[in-house]
Amino acid sequence: MPSQMSWDLIAAFVLAYIIGSIPFGLILVKLSGGGDIRSIGSGNIGATNVLRTGNKGLAAGTLLFDLLKGTVAVLIGLRWGMDTELMAGYGAILGHIFPVWLKFKGGKGVATVLGVVLGFNWLLCIIACLTWLVIAAVFRISSLAALISTTVLPAAAWFLTRDPQLAVFFAIIAVLMWWTHRANIGRLLKGEEPKIGKSSKS
């Protein structure tokens, strides 16, 4: 039979998945009378697409709540140790990307990843955020900023913590972020990826 640790890991993942799957972008836009965010711009439920409604406050709110999903999940897992924290991190991110309530069609996970990072190490989160801001300021492309900021996480995690388990965790997350941004990567290679604030169909 599964050990107590196994049950703790399963419980952490499921609880974190439920937290991560709350579609704050969809909820906030609907509550504001803006309709279904999935019918706007890229159809994504994340903050970048919410910004395309023209409501910066809603976009900021979506970003904040999507980030907090990751942080809360990791802090809940903290009670049982690193393995449970990591499982909670996976659960929150996968919940955001594949929410059961939306037929497993959610956001790309960047804000929730940053929230998970914050839950583990605030300095690592600052590094990721600063990387995002610098790339976004220079190139004005949100997806490129997201890809680069998540790609630096494994090396930054190792440099700050010397914890191979945490570095591997963020390496896996970086690969997942490249997968969720595969359409954006195709447009980047073609020079067709829209700038921040411009419309996009995917």
C-alpha positions in Angstrom: 0.0 0.0 0.0 1.1 3.6 -0.5 3.1 5.1 2.3 2.1 8.2 4.2 4.6 10.2 2.2 3.0 9.0 -1.0 -0.4 10.1 0.2 1.0 13.5 1.2 2.5 13.9 -2.3 -0.8 12.9 -3.9 -2.8 15.2 -1.7 -0.4 18.1 -2.3 -0.6 17.7 -6.1 -4.4 17.4 -6.1 -5.0 20.4 -3.8 -2.4 22.5 -5.7 -4.0 21.5 -9.1 -7.4 22.7 -7.9 -5.9 26.0 -6.7 -4.0 26.4 -10.0 -7.0 25.6 -12.1 -9.1 28.6 -10.9 -9.4 30.7 -14.1 -9.0 34.2 -12.6 -8.7 35.8 -16.0 -12.0 34.4 -17.2 -13.7 35.2 -13.9 -12.5 38.8 -13.6 -13.4 39.7 -17.2 -16.8 38.2 -16.9 -17.5 39.9 -13.6 -16.5 43.2 -15.2 -19.0 42.7 -18.0 -16.3 42.1 -20.6 -17.7 38.7 -21.7 -15.7 35.6 -22.3 -12.0 36.2 -22.5 -11.7 33.1 -24.6 -13.4 34.9 -27.4 -10.9 37.8 -27.3 -7.5 38.0 -28.9 -5.6 34.7 -28.5 -8.4 33.2 -26.5 -6.0 32.6 -23.6 -7.2 33.1 -20.0 -3.9 34.7 -18.9 -3.0 38.3 -18.1 -1.4 39.0 -21.5 -4.6 38.3 -23.3 -6.7 40.1 -20.6 -4.6 43.1 -21.4 -6.0 43.0 -24.9 -9.4 43.9 -23.5 -7.9 47.3 -22.9 -8.4 47.1 -19.1 -5.0 47.3 -17.4 -6.5 46.9 -14.0 -8.1 43.5 -14.9 -4.8 42.4 -16.5 -2.9 43.4 -13.3 -5.5 41.6 -11.2 -5.2 38.4 -13.3 -1.4 38.5 -13.1 -1.5 38.9 -9.3 -4.0 36.2 -8.7 -2.4 33.7 -11.2 0.9 34.4 -9.4 -0.6 33.9 -6.0 -2.0 30.5 -7.0 1.6 29.2 -7.4 2.8 30.8 -4.2 -0.1 29.6 -2.0 0.3 26.0 -3.4 4.0 25.8 -2.6 3.5 27.3 0.9 0.9 24.7 1.6 3.3 22.0 0.6 6.0 23.5 2.8 4.4 21.9 5.8 5.5 18.5 4.6 8.9 19.2 3.1 10.7 19.7 -0.2 9.2 16.8 -2.1 5.7 17.9 -1.3 6.5 21.5 -2.2 7.8 20.4 -5.6 4.7 18.2 -6.1 2.5 21.2 -5.2 4.4 23.4 -7.6 3.8 20.9 -10.4 0.1 20.7 -9.5 -0.4 24.5 -9.5 1.3 25.0 -12.9 -0.5 22.0 -14.5 -3.8 23.1 -13.0 -3.4 26.5 -14.7 -2.4 25.1 -18.0 -4.9 22.2 -18.0 -7.9 23.3 -15.9 -10.5 20.5 -15.7 -13.3 23.2 -15.6 -12.3 24.5 -19.0 -11.9 21.2 -20.8 -8.1 21.3 -20.0 -7.6 24.5 -22.1 -6.1 27.1 -19.8 -3.2 29.6 -19.8 0.4 29.2 -20.6 1.5 29.3 -17.0 4.1 32.1 -16.8 2.5 34.0 -13.9 1.8 30.8 -12.0 5.4 29.7 -12.5 6.6 33.0 -11.1 4.3 32.4 -8.1 5.8 29.0 -7.6 9.3 30.5 -7.8 8.4 33.1 -5.2 7.1 30.3 -2.9 10.6 28.6 -3.1 12.9 31.6 -3.1 12.1 35.3 -3.2 15.5 36.2 -4.6 15.1 33.7 -7.4 11.7 35.3 -8.2 13.3 38.7 -8.4 15.9 37.4 -10.9 13.2 35.9 -13.0 11.1 39.1 -12.9 14.0 41.4 -13.7 14.9 39.1 -16.6 11.4 39.3 -17.9 11.3 43.1 -17.5 14.6 43.7 -19.3 13.7 41.5 -22.3 10.2 42.9 -22.5 11.6 46.5 -22.4 14.2 45.8 -25.1 12.2 43.6 -27.5 8.5 44.4 -26.5 7.6 40.8 -26.9 5.9 39.1 -23.9 6.5 35.5 -25.1 10.2 36.0 -25.6 10.5 37.6 -22.2 8.7 34.6 -20.7 10.8 32.1 -22.5 14.1 33.6 -21.5 13.1 34.3 -17.9 12.0 30.7 -17.3 15.0 29.4 -19.1 17.4 31.1 -16.7 15.7 29.6 -13.7 17.5 26.2 -13.5 20.9 27.9 -13.5 19.8 30.6 -11.2 18.3 28.1 -8.8 21.5 26.1 -8.7 23.6 29.2 -8.2 21.5 30.5 -5.3 20.7 27.2 -3.5 23.1 24.5 -4.8 20.0 22.2 -4.6 20.1 19.8 -7.6 16.4 18.8 -6.9 15.3 22.4 -7.2 17.4 23.0 -10.3 16.0 19.9 -12.0 12.5 21.0 -11.1 12.9 24.4 -12.8 14.6 22.7 -15.8 11.4 20.6 -16.3 9.3 23.7 -15.8 11.4 25.6 -18.4 10.8 22.8 -20.9 7.1 22.9 -20.2 7.0 26.6 -20.8 8.7 26.2 -24.2 6.0 23.6 -25.0 3.1 25.9 -24.0 4.7 28.7 -26.1 5.4 26.5 -29.2 3.0 28.6 -31.4 4.7 31.8 -30.2 8.1 30.3 -31.0 7.0 29.6 -34.5 5.9 33.2 -34.9 9.1 34.4 -33.4 11.2 32.5 -35.9 9.1 34.0 -38.7 9.3 37.5 -37.2 5.5 37.6 -36.8 5.1 37.6 -33.0 3.2 40.8 -32.0 4.6 43.3 -29.7 3.2 43.9 -26.2 -0.2 45.6 -26.4 -0.8 44.4 -30.0 -3.5 41.8 -30.9 -2.7 38.1 -31.6 -4.8 35.2 -32.7 -3.0 32.6 -30.7 
